[in-house]
Amino acid sequence: MPFLSLLDDRAKPKGSRDPLGFELVWTHFGRKVVGNLTTITSSVENFTVALLGFYWVHQIHGNADKDSRERLIRETFLRYEQLAAYLRYQSGSKEIMGITRVHKHMTDQAESLAISLKAQILSNQASYGLWGLYSSALKDSGLVEGSDRKLTAEGMDLAATIAQGLNANEFIQLFRVDGQLSRHECERLAPQFWHAIRKETVRQNLTHILLRGRHNQSASVQEGLFAATEKLVRAGKLTGKFSQNLNQVQSVGSPELQKCLEEIQRVERVLVAANNVFYYLLTQDHRPVSSVVEQIESQAYDYEHLPETLPQGMTRRSSLCEINDNLRARNHWGAVSAVIKLNAEVMKARGGAPWVTYDGDILNVKVKSETAVLRSREALLDDWDYDYFLGSYFRIAKANLEERNG
């Protein structure tokens, strides 16, 4: 079940990804049901580590001059994240962002581990670590606010509970400025830190906050989604397969939730079908369009599963209706032309060139693929290319509600 969705709203497509502009489509429908999580924020452990870090760095720099406060807080947090990663690795965590470099450093023979801005555990730790990827979900859950990630009252309560029992000064001195973490310190402090970030009361409270969402979010059905999901977890019916989870929730959800999920199901079938055609074109440079159409038609696709109509008010509706109508009519020439036209429109809006064009009957592919293949008829029915933020939601629910209720 491949997901092509973006990892976070800080990683907007810049022309080299999302060539059909579908992020705006699936995000629109996903935000109707999940108003706070992103596609990558699926670890309660990471949320807990981030909260403790924001708590400590604001203790250190919260009263700094406003012109330098955010920079100091960010840089100190990055060092904290490195320290936390090594302590978590020592305790066996598998959820560390940057675990590849952490593993390398932990298995090296060096006597100590660098904690510094030059020793980042990701290629761009501020963007791709907890500071960048988890903070937006924390903000939208009502736990942090502002560009400096200051904790709200609710976030402060959780963080204070996490920190309780830890000698804050002992930890802070290891990341306040660039320095070294000795192997002995890592082994000694890891159990304390591991216990703090895995407190059951924090995990329970944080799980409920994340899954319920905020009442002032646009996702008015998220409370109902939580109730349906919790019911399924208690019954042992939340499976590991995304499509089955969605169907199970839809079967027990409120009418409003069912309507939102039904729209998602309809839209996703069209996105999958459009992707199937477009990405196959990227493997067909200098091939005749007629030959490509023949190859697609040889798959004997049945498009009766595609919707008769698409929801009003959605982004790219006219283009997707054109693609959908052509596929339902089994007009693959029209579908090929429609996806090429959509790609050209998307790339033009970004100031870039289309990935594929055709001159007469010959395709000219600028961004080639060697791996895309035409999907099976069954895949068009079952594949999910985008998870509408529900993937993270289900992973958090299964990992945390199941254990507590089981």
Summary of the structure (lengths in Angstrom):
residues: 406
radius of gyration: 24.0
end to end distance: 27.3
largest distance: 72.4
contacts: 1318
relative contact order: 0.15
helix: 57%
strand: 5%
